[in-house]
Structures are given as structure tokens and as C-alpha cells.
Amino acid sequence: MEDNTTEIKHRLSKKKTINALNPIWWHKNITKNRKLCIYQTIIQSNLVYGAEVWQIPTREINKILSTEMDVLRRSARKSRIERTKNERIKEIMGVKGQLDIIDIIQKKRLQWYGHVKRMPEERIPKLIMEWIPLERRKSGRPRKTWMEGV
């Protein structure tokens, strides 16, 4: 199975969007709820597009979470120099206890799994998901498959 790190890196390279919205993130008169709406509609949807089919390595999970915290930190108008903890940033923004971006990706993955399982047997996505390769795996540490991630 191909590693999805190139797709994930492409999604994370969209920092231009975050930087373009920098005046909004740091603006005093824009409410935190409005900033969260902008984050969820533009940034979050851009990051998780197509994530249902990714098998995400741990190092990429940390990069995705740090991108999310970067936006929340900017929205809370806290610099990294201030060394404010992530939990405190989430409290300030009112997202403490809500799903983070990795939980959203896992939820979307489970929805996709259920969708494919309900498909008729002759559909290509279902055939691919249930396909077992005839060849042996390469030696060394095996990569996690998508099914193991679900």
C-alpha cells in the first residue's frame, strides 16, 4: 500500500491560506466564534479533504495537530514566544472538549468504511477494500494497512 505522506504534506503545505488569513486571526474586533467558523470552513475542510482513505503515520499526525494548534494560537492572539500551553489555548478559543482534527479524520474514515461495506459486491471500492494480494510483503517492518487504521 502506498504511503500517503506526499498527499498529507501537500495538504499541510497550504500554509499560504493560513498566512493569508493572518490579519483575521490577529484582529481584535472579530469574535472567537467567527474565527472558529472561518477555521472550520476554510482551513479544516482543506486539511481533511480526502482523509477518509489516508493511512496516516504517527509523525504526520503530529504535523497535522501542530497545524491545527497554529491556527488556534493565532486566533487566540497568543504568540509562541508567550509559551502558552495548548490546553489553555483551547480553553480561550472555547474548543476544549471538542473533537480535534485527528478525531474528525477518524470519524470520516469510519463513515467511509460503513459506506463501502453497504455497497453492492461488484462495486470497485468494495472489491479493492476486500482484496487480498497474492504476493508476500517485503521484509522488514510492515506498514499498517488502511483496515488496521480503522
PyMOL commands that set and color helices and strands:
alter all, ss='L'
color gray80, all
select helices_A, chain A and resi 5-12+15-20+22-26+32-48+51-53+58-75+80-82+86-93+101-117+124-130+146-149
alter helices_A, ss='H'
color red, helices_A
deselect
rebuild
show_as cartoon
